[in-house]
Amino acid sequence: ALGNAGLPLKQEHVEVAFGKIPLFKVNKVQTANISKAASYLKDNKEIEINISLGMGKFTASAWTCDITYDYVKINAEYTT
């Protein structure tokens, strides 16, 4: 969804991590960390997703609780 935010993103600057586990960095999926991320999701009741857009020093936080089993199942079926 980051690419649909209407921002002039440069994919090579975007970084995504679950907790401290990098999943996307330097324009590549960090495939070596996928099993670590899966364990992180399984083992933690609260999940932290960190995203750096590489566009400045501003920060924002959001909290949600609407991550049902079906939502996660549907979104776990792809890694785009």
N, C-alpha and C positions, 0 to 999 in steps of 0.2 A: 504494500500500500504506500510505501514511501515514494515511489515513482509517480503516484497519482495525487500527490499533495499540492501540485501546482508550483513547485519550487524548481529552480534551475539546478538540480542536483548533478554532481559529477560522481558517477558511480565509483570511480577509483579513490574517492575521499571518504566514502561511507564505510562505517564499521558497525557491526552488530555483535552483541555478546549476550549470553544468558549468564547472569551473575558475572563472574570474571572469565568465562569460557568464550573465547572469540569464535564466532561462527562465520563471519564474513569480514574480510579485511583485504586491502590492496586489490580490490576488484575480483576476489576469488572466495569461493566457499571453502572454509577451513575443514575439509572432510575428515582430517585426523581427529577433530574434536566433536564429531557428531555423536559418537557413543557416550562421551563425557556429558554432552548437553542432554542426551536422553536420560542419563542417570540423574542429572541435576533436576530435571523436570519430575522424575519419578520420586526422588527422595525429599523434595522440598514442598512444603505446603504453600509458601509464599515464593513467587518467582520474580526475579528482577531481570528486566530486559533493558540493556543499555544500547543506545543508538547514538553514534556520532555522525553528523552530516558533513563535518569538515568545512563548515561555513561560518565559523566564528566562535565566540566564547559564551554565548547565551545558553541557558539551560531551562528545562521544563520538566515537570513530573506529572504523571497521571496514575491513578489507581483504578482498578476495575475488579469486579468479582464475577463478571458474566462470561466465564470460560467453562462452559459445560462440557461434559464428555463428548457429546456429538460435535460441538464446535471444534474441539481439539482434534478429534478423529478426522474430520473433513479436512482441516488445515494441515494435518500431519502427513497426508497422502501425497504431498508434493514438496519439492525443495527448490522452488524458483525464487 
